[in-house]
Amino acid sequence: MTDIVLYLHLALGLFVLAALVLNRVRQWKAPVLAAALLLVLSGAYNFMTHMAGAPKGWHAFIGIKLLLALHVIAMLFLMSRGTAPPEKVARWRKGALVSCTLVVAIGLYFSNFAS
């Protein structure tokens, strides 16, 4: 991944994570959804540029990472609507935080440690 895309990906990921941790998804609706869209686009760029020389097992983990990332994005969309009861939003938030942590862990492993 080029440096610009890497830094953009990191900044957007930290912004989405901060919105989840601070429980500000509803208040920051437009920037959070825009960040989620840009994360998908930069992740797709990363996937397309690294497919050729992938380490063993890479495709399976990237598939899992993609499904977890889609879960986080779906929870962001649901939380930003603001029509659910607080108990359900708390459960969605917790699930999105767990999925977000796993997405970051898989991404860090394959970008730094996998050969």
C-alpha positions as CSV (number, residue, x, y, z in Angstrom):
1,M,0.0,0.0,0.0
2,T,1.4,3.4,-0.8
3,D,2.1,5.7,2.1
4,I,-0.8,8.1,1.3
5,V,-3.3,5.3,1.1
6,L,-1.9,3.7,4.3
7,Y,-2.1,6.9,6.3
8,L,-5.6,7.6,4.9
9,H,-6.7,4.1,5.9
10,L,-5.2,4.5,9.4
11,A,-6.8,7.9,10.0
12,L,-10.2,6.8,8.8
13,G,-10.0,3.6,10.9
14,L,-9.1,5.6,14.0
15,F,-11.9,8.0,13.4
16,V,-14.5,5.2,13.0
17,L,-13.0,3.5,16.1
18,A,-13.2,6.7,18.1
19,A,-16.8,7.2,17.1
20,L,-17.6,3.8,18.3
21,V,-15.7,4.1,21.6
22,L,-17.1,7.5,22.3
23,N,-20.6,6.5,21.3
24,R,-20.9,9.4,18.8
25,V,-22.0,7.6,15.7
26,R,-25.4,9.3,15.8
27,Q,-24.0,12.8,16.3
28,W,-21.2,12.3,13.6
29,K,-23.5,10.5,11.2
30,A,-22.3,12.0,7.9
31,P,-18.5,11.9,8.6
32,V,-18.7,8.3,10.0
33,L,-20.6,7.0,7.0
34,A,-18.2,8.9,4.6
35,A,-15.2,7.4,6.5
36,A,-16.8,3.9,6.2
37,L,-17.2,4.4,2.5
38,L,-13.6,5.6,2.1
39,L,-12.4,2.6,4.2
40,V,-14.1,0.2,1.8
41,L,-12.6,2.0,-1.2
42,S,-9.1,2.1,0.2
43,G,-9.4,-1.5,1.3
44,A,-10.5,-2.6,-2.2
45,Y,-7.4,-0.7,-3.6
46,N,-5.2,-2.6,-1.1
47,F,-6.8,-5.9,-2.0
48,M,-6.3,-5.4,-5.7
49,T,-2.7,-4.3,-5.5
50,H,-1.6,-7.1,-3.1
51,M,-3.4,-10.1,-4.6
52,A,-0.5,-11.4,-6.8
53,G,2.2,-12.0,-4.2
54,A,0.0,-13.1,-1.3
55,P,1.3,-15.3,1.5
56,K,-0.2,-18.7,2.2
57,G,-3.6,-18.5,3.8
58,W,-4.0,-14.8,3.0
59,H,-7.2,-15.1,1.0
60,A,-9.0,-16.9,3.7
61,F,-8.1,-14.4,6.3
62,I,-8.9,-11.5,4.0
63,G,-12.3,-13.0,3.4
64,I,-12.9,-13.2,7.1
65,K,-11.7,-9.6,7.5
66,L,-14.0,-8.5,4.7
67,L,-17.0,-10.1,6.4
68,L,-16.1,-8.5,9.8
69,A,-15.7,-5.1,8.1
70,L,-19.1,-5.4,6.5
71,H,-20.5,-6.2,9.9
72,V,-18.9,-3.0,11.3
73,I,-20.3,-0.9,8.5
74,A,-23.8,-2.4,8.9
75,M,-23.7,-1.6,12.6
76,L,-22.6,2.0,11.8
77,F,-25.5,2.4,9.4
78,L,-28.0,1.0,11.9
79,M,-26.6,3.1,14.8
80,S,-26.6,6.3,12.7
81,R,-30.4,5.9,12.0
82,G,-31.1,6.5,15.7
83,T,-34.4,4.6,15.8
84,A,-33.4,1.6,17.9
85,P,-33.8,1.4,21.7
86,P,-30.6,2.1,23.7
87,E,-30.2,-1.5,24.8
88,K,-30.0,-2.7,21.2
89,V,-27.6,0.2,20.2
90,A,-25.3,-0.9,23.1
91,R,-25.3,-4.5,21.9
92,W,-24.6,-3.3,18.3
93,R,-21.8,-1.0,19.5
94,K,-20.2,-3.9,21.5
95,G,-20.4,-6.2,18.5
96,A,-19.0,-3.6,16.2
97,L,-16.1,-2.9,18.5
98,V,-15.2,-6.6,18.7
99,S,-15.4,-6.9,14.9
100,C,-13.4,-3.7,14.4
101,T,-10.7,-5.0,16.7
102,L,-10.5,-8.3,14.8
103,V,-10.3,-6.4,11.5
104,V,-7.5,-4.2,12.7
105,A,-5.6,-7.3,14.1
106,I,-5.9,-9.2,10.9
107,G,-4.8,-6.2,8.8
108,L,-1.8,-5.5,11.1
109,Y,-0.7,-9.1,11.0
110,F,-0.8,-9.4,7.2
111,S,0.7,-6.0,6.6
112,N,3.6,-6.3,9.1
113,F,4.3,-10.0,10.0
114,A,3.1,-12.3,7.1
115,S,5.8,-13.0,4.6
